[in-house]
């Protein structure tokens, strides 16, 4: 799932990237059959299998289902057809509209909120009671929790991370303010600038995912800590590339560290 903010517009799509149509009928393979097909190598490679995994994560990986703590907030709906008509350019240079992209099963759902109103909403392959993995939208949840702690006076974003996580003392993370982590300006290696971050065992993002059990732990390039599933040990292998606060770079390990602080 991707979370994108721009000009007061909130948009997120629940990604599947299917090569074939996702299962919709009673004749679709059973959960037992799907589960038997899933491996750490193929669970997010796309197609009908990924569609199943994304809505059954608690059956595949150690998971916690976090349910809402209160009533649903109803947003007014003011759908704008021109959003669905927006043209997107494919990798091969061809074009398709957003409606076509969503309706062909490339995503499980897509929602756009502008000025407090739902202006685009489609769920081609999921139902209202489906539990879908939210991927990096989790970052917004973690940061909201951090903001609550700050508002309560329980945490100071100007303090360095090792004040809260002694496990990172003496590592490349030492001296990095929580604010720099929040702003994705930590200066640490592992920025997700291309798909290489999720495919190359030498990349720190791949190594982080392996540590968390989302990538295979067989590659020779992995640090021992990643093979053991030792999160802090793996984080200590990440090196500083530039001074903290200098440059924005999307790096998931920043939010993982914040999650440990929270």
C-alpha positions as CSV (number, residue, x, y, z in Angstrom):
1,X,0.0,0.0,0.0
2,X,1.3,3.5,-0.8
3,X,0.4,6.6,1.1
4,X,0.9,9.9,-0.8
5,X,0.3,13.4,0.4
6,X,0.1,16.4,-1.9
7,X,-1.7,19.8,-1.8
8,X,-4.2,18.7,0.7
9,X,-4.9,15.5,-1.2
10,X,-4.7,12.1,0.5
11,X,-4.6,9.1,-1.8
12,X,-3.9,5.5,-1.1
13,X,-4.2,2.4,-3.2
14,X,-4.1,-1.2,-1.9
15,X,-1.6,-2.8,-4.3
16,X,-1.7,-6.3,-5.7
17,X,-0.1,-6.0,-9.1
18,X,-1.9,-9.0,-10.5
19,X,-0.8,-10.8,-13.6
20,X,-4.1,-12.6,-13.7
21,X,-7.5,-11.8,-12.4
22,X,-7.8,-12.2,-8.6
23,X,-10.1,-15.0,-7.4
24,X,-13.7,-13.9,-7.1
25,X,-15.9,-17.0,-7.2
26,X,-16.6,-20.0,-4.9
27,X,-14.5,-22.2,-7.2
28,X,-11.4,-20.3,-6.2
29,X,-8.7,-22.4,-4.4
30,X,-9.2,-22.9,-0.7
31,X,-7.2,-21.1,2.0
32,X,-5.5,-24.3,2.7
33,X,-4.4,-24.7,-0.9
34,X,-3.2,-21.1,-1.1
35,X,-1.3,-21.3,2.2
36,X,0.5,-24.4,0.9
37,X,1.7,-22.4,-2.1
38,X,3.1,-19.4,-0.2
39,X,6.9,-19.1,0.4
40,X,9.0,-16.2,1.7
41,X,10.3,-15.9,-1.9
42,X,6.9,-15.6,-3.7
43,X,4.4,-14.1,-1.3
44,X,4.6,-10.5,-2.8
45,X,5.5,-11.3,-6.4
46,X,2.1,-10.4,-7.7
47,X,-0.8,-12.4,-9.2
48,X,-3.7,-14.2,-7.4
49,X,-1.4,-15.6,-4.8
50,X,-0.3,-12.2,-3.6
51,X,-3.9,-11.1,-3.6
52,X,-4.7,-13.9,-1.2
53,X,-1.7,-13.3,1.0
54,X,-2.4,-9.5,1.3
55,X,-5.9,-10.3,2.7
56,X,-4.7,-13.3,4.9
57,X,-1.5,-12.0,6.4
58,X,-2.2,-13.4,9.9
59,X,-2.3,-16.9,8.3
60,X,1.1,-16.5,6.7
61,X,3.3,-14.3,9.0
62,X,3.3,-13.6,12.7
63,X,0.8,-10.8,12.9
64,X,-1.3,-8.7,15.2
65,X,-4.7,-7.6,13.9
66,X,-5.3,-4.0,15.1
67,X,-9.0,-3.2,15.1
68,X,-10.4,0.3,15.4
69,X,-10.8,1.8,18.9
70,X,-14.1,3.6,18.3
71,X,-16.8,4.4,15.8
72,X,-16.1,4.8,12.1
73,X,-15.8,8.4,10.9
74,X,-18.1,8.9,7.9
75,X,-16.6,11.2,5.3
76,X,-18.8,13.0,2.8
77,X,-18.7,11.6,-0.7
78,X,-18.3,13.9,-3.7
79,X,-17.0,11.7,-6.5
80,X,-15.3,13.4,-9.4
81,X,-15.2,11.4,-12.6
82,X,-12.3,13.5,-14.0
83,X,-10.0,11.8,-11.5
84,X,-10.8,8.4,-13.0
85,X,-10.2,9.8,-16.4
86,X,-6.6,10.9,-15.6
87,X,-4.1,9.3,-17.9
88,X,-1.2,7.3,-16.6
89,X,1.9,6.3,-18.6
90,X,2.9,2.7,-18.5
91,X,6.6,1.6,-18.5
92,X,6.3,0.6,-22.2
93,X,5.1,4.2,-23.1
94,X,1.5,3.3,-23.6
95,X,-1.3,5.1,-21.6
96,X,-4.3,4.1,-19.6
97,X,-6.7,6.0,-17.4
98,X,-6.8,5.6,-13.6
99,X,-10.1,3.8,-13.9
100,X,-8.6,1.3,-16.4
101,X,-5.6,0.8,-14.1
102,X,-7.8,0.1,-11.1
103,X,-10.4,-1.9,-12.8
104,X,-8.0,-4.3,-14.5
105,X,-7.1,-5.7,-11.1
106,X,-3.7,-4.0,-10.6
107,X,-4.9,-2.8,-7.2
108,X,-7.3,-4.2,-4.7
109,X,-8.7,-0.8,-3.9
110,X,-8.0,2.9,-4.4
111,X,-9.3,5.9,-2.4
112,X,-8.7,9.6,-2.8
113,X,-9.7,12.1,-0.2
114,X,-9.5,15.9,-0.9
115,X,-10.6,18.6,1.6
116,X,-12.2,16.1,3.8
117,X,-14.3,14.5,1.1
118,X,-14.0,11.2,-0.8
119,X,-13.6,12.2,-4.4
120,X,-12.5,8.8,-5.8
121,X,-13.3,5.3,-4.4
122,X,-13.1,1.9,-6.0
123,X,-12.6,-1.6,-4.5
124,X,-12.5,-4.0,-7.5
125,X,-11.3,-7.2,-5.6
126,X,-12.0,-6.8,-1.9
127,X,-15.1,-6.7,0.4
128,X,-15.9,-4.3,3.3
129,X,-14.9,-6.9,5.9
130,X,-11.6,-8.0,4.4
131,X,-8.5,-7.3,6.4
132,X,-5.9,-6.1,4.0
133,X,-2.2,-5.4,4.8
134,X,-1.6,-1.7,4.9
135,X,2.2,-1.8,4.1
136,X,3.8,1.6,4.6
137,X,0.5,3.3,5.7
138,X,1.8,1.8,9.0
139,X,4.3,4.6,9.0
140,X,1.4,7.1,9.5
141,X,0.1,5.1,12.4
142,X,3.5,4.9,14.1
143,X,4.0,8.6,13.7
144,X,0.6,9.4,15.0
145,X,1.4,7.4,18.1
146,X,4.7,9.3,18.4
147,X,2.8,12.6,18.1
148,X,0.5,11.6,20.9
149,X,3.4,10.9,23.1
150,X,5.0,14.2,22.2
151,X,1.7,16.0,22.9
152,X,1.6,14.3,26.3
153,X,5.1,15.6,27.1
154,X,6.4,12.0,27.3
155,X,8.9,12.4,24.5
156,X,11.2,15.1,23.1
157,X,11.8,14.9,19.3
158,X,15.0,17.0,19.7
159,X,16.7,14.2,21.8
160,X,19.0,11.7,20.1
161,X,17.7,8.2,19.5
162,X,20.1,6.5,21.8
163,X,18.5,8.3,24.7
164,X,15.5,6.0,24.1
165,X,17.2,3.0,22.6
166,X,20.5,2.2,24.4
167,X,20.8,-0.7,22.0
168,X,21.9,1.8,19.3
169,X,24.6,3.5,21.4
170,X,27.9,3.5,19.5
171,X,26.2,2.7,16.2
172,X,25.8,4.9,13.1
173,X,22.4,5.9,14.5
174,X,23.9,7.6,17.6
175,X,23.3,11.3,17.7
176,X,20.4,11.2,15.3
177,X,17.4,13.2,16.6
178,X,14.0,11.6,16.6
179,X,12.9,14.6,14.5
180,X,15.4,13.6,11.8
181,X,13.9,10.1,11.8
182,X,10.4,11.5,11.5
183,X,11.4,13.7,8.6
184,X,13.3,10.9,6.8
185,X,16.5,12.9,7.1
186,X,18.5,10.5,9.2
187,X,21.4,10.3,6.7
188,X,21.6,6.5,7.1
189,X,22.1,4.2,4.2
190,X,19.2,2.1,2.9
191,X,17.2,4.6,1.0
192,X,14.5,3.0,-1.2
193,X,15.3,4.8,-4.5
194,X,14.6,1.9,-6.8
195,X,13.3,-1.7,-6.8
196,X,16.8,-2.8,-6.1
197,X,16.0,-2.1,-2.5
198,X,13.7,-5.0,-2.4
199,X,15.6,-7.4,-4.7
200,X,19.3,-7.0,-3.9
201,X,20.5,-8.9,-0.8
202,X,23.3,-6.3,-0.5
203,X,20.8,-3.5,0.0
204,X,20.0,-2.6,3.6
205,X,16.3,-2.5,3.0
206,X,16.4,-6.1,1.7
207,X,18.4,-7.0,4.7
208,X,15.9,-5.3,7.0
209,X,13.1,-7.2,5.4
210,X,15.0,-10.5,5.8
211,X,15.5,-9.7,9.5
212,X,11.7,-9.3,9.8
213,X,11.0,-12.5,8.0
214,X,9.7,-10.9,4.7
215,X,12.7,-12.0,2.6
216,X,14.7,-15.2,2.5
217,X,17.7,-15.4,4.8
218,X,19.8,-17.6,2.5
219,X,21.9,-15.0,0.6
220,X,25.6,-14.9,1.5
221,X,25.5,-11.1,1.5
222,X,23.2,-11.0,4.6
223,X,24.8,-10.0,7.9
224,X,24.6,-12.6,10.6
225,X,22.2,-10.5,12.6
226,X,19.7,-10.6,9.7
227,X,20.0,-14.4,9.5
228,X,19.2,-14.6,13.2
229,X,16.3,-12.2,13.0
230,X,18.1,-9.9,15.4
231,X,16.6,-6.5,14.7
232,X,18.9,-4.3,16.7
233,X,21.9,-6.3,15.6
234,X,20.9,-5.7,12.0
235,X,20.2,-2.0,12.6
236,X,23.7,-1.6,14.0
237,X,25.1,-2.7,10.6
238,X,23.5,0.3,8.9
239,X,26.1,3.0,8.3
240,X,25.8,6.8,8.0
241,X,26.0,8.2,4.5
242,X,25.6,11.9,5.4
243,X,24.9,14.2,8.4
244,X,21.5,13.9,9.9
245,X,19.0,16.6,8.8
246,X,20.8,17.3,5.6
247,X,18.7,15.5,2.9
248,X,15.3,13.8,2.6
249,X,15.5,10.1,1.6
250,X,12.7,7.6,2.0
251,X,14.1,4.9,4.3
252,X,11.9,2.4,6.1
253,X,14.4,1.7,8.8
254,X,13.8,5.2,10.1
255,X,10.2,4.3,11.0
256,X,11.3,0.9,12.3
257,X,13.5,2.6,14.8
258,X,10.7,5.0,15.7
259,X,8.4,2.0,16.2
260,X,10.9,0.6,18.7
261,X,11.0,4.0,20.6
262,X,7.2,4.0,20.8
